[in-house]
């Protein structure tokens, strides 16, 4: 008997507004991570290692930045004559046309294409989470149980469960309760935004929901679809035991980079058995000058460091001049930290320049860091000589913009 056809749908259409100035001019899945990667590299690499040959990326917001990165899918072995990588933007024509109002609505608006693909099983993936997972294991469990939906789950501190789909499960791993971003979580178990669906049942359910509420349309999977599937008794969990982090917030994006600097990082990016593939140009090795001071840092190719870098991640092409200090920070591609400048507990986007003797952020005040502690400098911003950017400030993208307090 032939194996059921599997189609992976990477949901990459959200605006990513919680990342503030970092996503004003790029799609969230195109956000750099760990210097040399992009967030979308993780679901695409997982698909490659899981031997899923057909991967569609459903887009909407700022698609050009993402298209530039994924190109034809070659880094993930998806550049094929038949199947492979396909990008799906919003379109006009027929009842499935129009802007996506959420990930459930995005799937519904591509319903005809999915039916034409002949897929029996859909693997639906978010594109702003960092983790490693062999989807074949979740698929096998899904089929063994005869599930209509399998929710890949993990555990988080209970106070953080308000940000996710929160579930309760029984002794057979059946999901008995689902609440989307509840004010009062019922457990510490949350969905990872990785789902396996019976394709025909999912599309039929979306059609029914659309008919019931045509004026508003569908929104996210957690709003109406998942509660209904759980209520019908056909939803099960598959527990992800390894590292998983949602990078949709400024503080979580920053914290995940700090995780990489631990003595024993919880996410191994040097795993020969499960490498994360990416698309990128060739750069020379990082250069560290004689007076530089490096302590617990990741330096990407093309960096030049003459100052001090402590507990920080530098993307390709970053320059830290003599007398400059970068501490507890994430600095993205081609940014220049001028002589005497100090960047602390901050995120600095690509192609920015921190002027001589400027101050961005402030020393980290303790182990717990939230968005109000992290200064963020937008793409291509130029901070004036001697300027000060306070903790929690947001500097708009663009040349010559001054720092302003966030609201």
N, C-alpha and C positions, 0 to 999 in steps of 0.2 A: 504494500500500500504506500503511495507517495506521501511524503511529509507535507503537512499544510504549508501553504505559502505565507511567509511572514513579511510584513511591510512595516518599517519604522517611520514614524512621523516625528520630526523634531520641531517643536513649537518655538518659533523664533520671532514672533510678531509683536510682542509687548513693548511698550514705550520705555519701561525701566525707570520710571520717574523717581523711584525711591533712591536711585543713585545720583540724583540731582544733576549737577553740571557735567558729570562724567558721561552721561548719556544724552546730552543735548544734541550732539552731532554724530552719534554712532548708535547702532543697535546694541543692546545689552549683550547678546551672545558674542559680539566682536570685541568685548572688553578684554584687554590684556590680562594675563594671569601668570604669576611666577616668572616674570621677565619675558620668556620666549613663547608662551602659549596664548591662546584665546579661549574664552569659556566654552565656545561651541566645540573645541577640540575634544572635550571629555565625552560627550555623548557620541560623537563621530568615531572616536577611537574605540569606545566600548562596542559600538556596532561592528567595527572592523574585526576586533578580537572575538566577538560573538558570532562571526560568520553570517551576519545579516547582509545580504547583497543589495537590497533595495531600500534606500533611505531618501525620504522626501523632507525638505525643509520648508515649512510653511512660514512665510514672511509677511511683514506689513510695515513696521516702523523702521525708517532709515535703512532700507535693504542694501544700499550700495556698499556701505562699509562691510557688511557681512559677505556680500557677493565677491568683493575684492579678495577676501580671505579664503573662502571655500573654493573659489575658482571652479574647476571641473571635478573636484573630489579626489585628485590623484594621491595626496598624502595618505588617504584612508582606503586606497584601492577601490574607489568608487567611480573611476573614469572608464566607463564601459560602453560598448556599442548598444547593448540591450540591458535595461535596468540601471543599477548604480544610483548616482546622485541626481536628484531633481529638485529644483526650487519652484515654489508655488506662491506667487504674489496674489493679492486681491485682484478680482477681475469683474467685468461688467457683462451682463447678458444672462437672462433666465433668473429663476428664483434663488439660485445659489450665489448670485453676484452681490457685490457690495463690501463695505469695510467689515472686518472681523470685530465682534464685540467681546471677544474672549476666546479661550482655546477651544471650548466646546463648539462655539459658533464657527470658528475657523475650520474645524473638522467637518461640520455640517456643510459649509459652503464649498467644500471639495468632495462632497459625497459621491457625485457621479464618477469622478476620476478614481476614487478609491474602489468603487464597485467594479469599474473597468479593469483595475489592476489584477483582479482575481484573488486578492489576498484573503485568506481565511482568518488570520490573526494579525492584530495591530499592536505594535509596541509604541506607545505614545510617551515622548520624552521632553522634559523641559531642557532648556539650553543655558541655564544660568546657575547650575549646581556643579560642584566639584566632587567626584567620587569615581571609583572603579567598580564595575559590576559585569559579570558574565550573564548577559540577558538569557542565554540558553537555559540556565538553571531556573530562572523565573518562568520561562516558557514551558519547561518540562513539568514543573509543579502545577502550572495552570492547566495543562492538558490532563494530568493525572487526576485532578479534582473535578474535571468537567466544568470548570469555572466559566462564568460569563465575563468576569472582571477579576484581575489580580492586582492588588495595590501593593507596590513595593514600599515597605515601611522602615522606619528607624526610630530610635528613641532620642529625645532631647530633654533638657530640663523643663519641667512642667510649665514654668512661667513663659517659656518660649513657644509652647504648643499653640498659643493664640495666633501665631503667624501662619499656621499651616492647616491642612486637613487633619483633623484629630479623630482617632478611631479607638474603638474597643473591640477586642476579638475574644472568641471562646476557645475552648481547649482543642478544637479542631482547626484553628486558624481561620475560621469563618469570621468575617467582619460583621459585627452585630450592631454597631453604631458608628455613624459618620457625621461630623459637624465641621463646616468650613470656617476656619478662623474664629473659633468660639471665644466668647469672653471668659467662660469657665470651662477649661478642658476637663474631659472625663478620664484622661490617662496621659502618660508621657509618650504615647505612640503616635507618630505622625506619618503622613504620606510624604514620599520623596519626590513627588511629581514624575514618577516612573510607573506606567500602567501597562498591563497587558489586557487586551479586550478580544472577545469573540467579535469579529468584524461585522458580521450580519446583524447580530443583536445590538451592537453599539449604534450602527447606522439607523436601524429601525427605531431604537429608543430616541435618537436625536430627531428623527422625523416626527415622532409622536409629540415630543416636547415642543417642537417648532409649530405644529398644528394647534397645540393648546394655547400658545402664547405668541402668536405671529407678530403682534405689534411691537413687543419688546425684543423678541428673538432670544436665542440662547446666549449665555455669557460664558463663564468658566465651567470646567468640568465639575467642580465642587459645589456649584450653586444649585443645580437641580438634578443633573444626571447621576452623579455618584450616590447621593442620598436615595434615589429611586432604585438603583441597582442593589444597594445594600438592603433596602426594605424588601426587595424581591427574594433575597437569600442566596444570590448567585455570586457574591463577592468574597474573596479570600485575600489574606495577606501573604506576602513573601518578605521575610525580614532581612534587611541589609545590615550586616554586623560590622562592616568596616567603616572607614572615614566617609562622612558625607557632610557637606555644608552648603547652605543656600547663600549665594553671594548677592542677593538682591538689595541689601542695605549697605550704606557706607561703612558702618562698624563691622559687619560681617565680611565685607570685601577686605578691609584692613586686617581683621583678625585672622583670616585664612592665610594671609601672607606671613603673619607672625608665627602661625603654626609651622610653617616651613622652616623656620629658624631654630626650632627646638633641637635639643641634643639628639633625640630620637623622633624625627618628624612623623606625625600620624599618617601623612600621605607621602608615599614613596614615589618620587618622580624619576627615580633611577632603577626602576624595576624592569629588568631585561625581558621578563616573561609577559609584561603588560605595558609596553611603552605608550606614552601619549604622543600621537603624531600631530604635526602641525605644518602649516605652510609658512615659509619665511625665506628671506634672502640670506646670502652669505655675508658674514661679517668677520673681521679679524678678531683675535682673542682680546679679552679685556687687558688693559694696561694699567698697572699700579705703579705710581711714581715712588721715588725713594723716601719722601717725607710723608707718604700716605699712612693712614692708620685704619686698619680693617678689623672689625670685631663682629663675628656672627652675622655675616651678610651673604647675599647671593648677588653676584656680579655677572651680568649677561655679556655676550660678545659685543665688541665695539665700545665698551665703556672705557673711560679714562678717569682715574681717580688719583688726585694729588692731595686731597684733604682727608677728612675723617668720615668713615661710614660705619655706623654701629647699628646692629639689629634692624637692618633694612634690606629691601629688595630693589635692585636697579635693573631696568629694562635695557635693551640694546641701545648703544649710542649715548648714554647719559654721561655727562661731564661734571665732575666735582672738582673745582679748582682748589689750589692750595689755600689753606686757612678756612675753607668752608667745612661745615659739619652737617651730616645727614644722620638722623637718629630716629629709630622707631617709625620709619616711614616707607612708603611705596612711591617710587619715582619712575615714570613711564618714559617711553622712547624719546631720544634726542633732546631731552631737557638739559639745560645748563644751570648749574648752581655756581654762581660767581664767587670770587674771592671774598672771604669774610662772612658770607651768608650762612644762615643757620635754619635748617628745616627739621622740625621735631614733631612727632606724632601727627603726620600729615600724609595726604595723597596728592601728588603733583602729576598732572596729566602730560601728554605728549607735547613736545616742542615748546615747552614753556621756558622762560628765563627768570631765574630768581636773582635780582640785581645785587650788586656788591653791598655787603653789610645788611642786607634785608633779613627780616625775621619772619618765618612762617610757622605757626603753631607754637607750642610750648612743651617743656619736658613732660613726659608721661607721669601722671600723678599716682598711679597704682595699677594693680592687676586688671581691674575692671575699666574698660574704655567704651564709651558710647559715642554717638554721632556728634554730640556737643563738645567732645574732646578733640575731634579730628578736624583739622583745617584741610580744605580741598581747593586746589588751584586748577582751573579749567584748561582745556586744550589751547595751546598757543598763547597763553597769557604772559604778559611782561610785567613783573613787579619792579617798582622803581628802586633806585639806590636808597638804602636805609629805611625802606618802608616796613611796616609791621602788619602782619596778618594774624589776627587772634585765633585761638582755638575755636573750632566750630564755625569759622567763617567760610564762605564760599566765594571764590573768585570766578567771575564769568569767563567763558572762553573768549579768545580774541586778543589781539595785540593792544597793549597799552591800557588794559582795564585795571582799575584800582580794586583793592580788596574791599568787600562789604560784608557786614554781619548778616548771617542767614536769618530768615524769619520762621 
